[in-house]
Amino acid sequence: MCEFKAVMIYDTVELKTVNKFENVRMVTYSYAIHRDRKGNETHRTEPEPLSSLGWDNGTPFTEKDYNNLQGYRR
């Protein structure tokens, strides 16, 4: 998961990304958490798809495939 944080004059916005493996692809979704000056969550946006990753031959792209591409060995 990637996290970004933007501090504004009146509040804070945290941008979050989540990877989900669905329909033989890895889809990356993003949403934002808005907080007031005291750090209380005021609202969240709905997750929106940003990108997807998969094999061009249609075989399932799995979490193991993703980890192998990242250099992780599990």
C-alpha positions in Angstrom: 0.0 0.0 0.0 1.2 3.5 -0.8 0.3 6.4 1.4 0.5 10.1 0.7 -0.4 13.0 3.0 -1.1 16.6 2.2 -1.4 19.1 5.0 -3.7 22.0 4.1 -4.6 25.2 5.9 -7.7 23.8 7.4 -7.4 20.0 7.3 -5.4 17.0 6.2 -6.0 14.7 3.2 -4.5 11.2 3.2 -4.4 9.5 -0.1 -4.4 5.7 0.0 -4.0 3.0 -2.6 -5.0 -0.7 -2.4 -4.2 -3.5 -4.8 -6.9 -6.2 -5.4 -6.6 -9.2 -7.5 -9.8 -9.7 -9.5 -10.7 -11.1 -12.9 -7.1 -12.3 -13.7 -5.7 -8.9 -13.1 -4.3 -6.8 -10.3 -6.3 -3.6 -10.0 -5.0 -0.6 -8.0 -7.7 1.5 -6.3 -7.2 4.9 -4.7 -9.3 6.8 -2.1 -8.8 9.8 0.2 -9.4 10.2 4.0 -10.2 13.8 4.9 -9.4 15.0 8.5 -10.1 18.3 10.3 -7.5 20.3 12.1 -7.9 18.2 15.3 -7.2 15.0 13.3 -10.8 13.8 13.3 -11.9 12.0 10.2 -14.6 14.0 8.4 -15.2 11.8 5.4 -13.7 9.4 2.8 -14.0 9.2 -0.9 -15.2 6.0 -2.6 -12.3 3.8 -4.0 -11.7 4.5 -7.7 -9.7 2.3 -10.0 -6.4 3.8 -11.1 -4.7 1.1 -13.1 -4.6 -2.6 -13.7 -1.8 -5.1 -14.4 -2.1 -8.5 -16.0 -0.5 -10.9 -18.5 -1.2 -10.3 -22.2 -2.0 -14.0 -22.7 -5.0 -13.9 -20.3 -3.6 -16.2 -17.6 -4.3 -15.1 -14.1 -2.0 -12.5 -12.6 -1.6 -13.4 -8.9 -0.1 -11.9 -5.8 2.8 -14.3 -6.2 3.5 -13.0 -9.7 3.4 -9.4 -8.3 5.9 -10.3 -5.5 8.2 -12.0 -8.0 8.2 -8.8 -10.2 9.1 -6.8 -7.1 11.9 -9.1 -6.2 10.3 -10.7 -3.1 10.7 -14.4 -2.6 8.0 -16.0 -0.5 
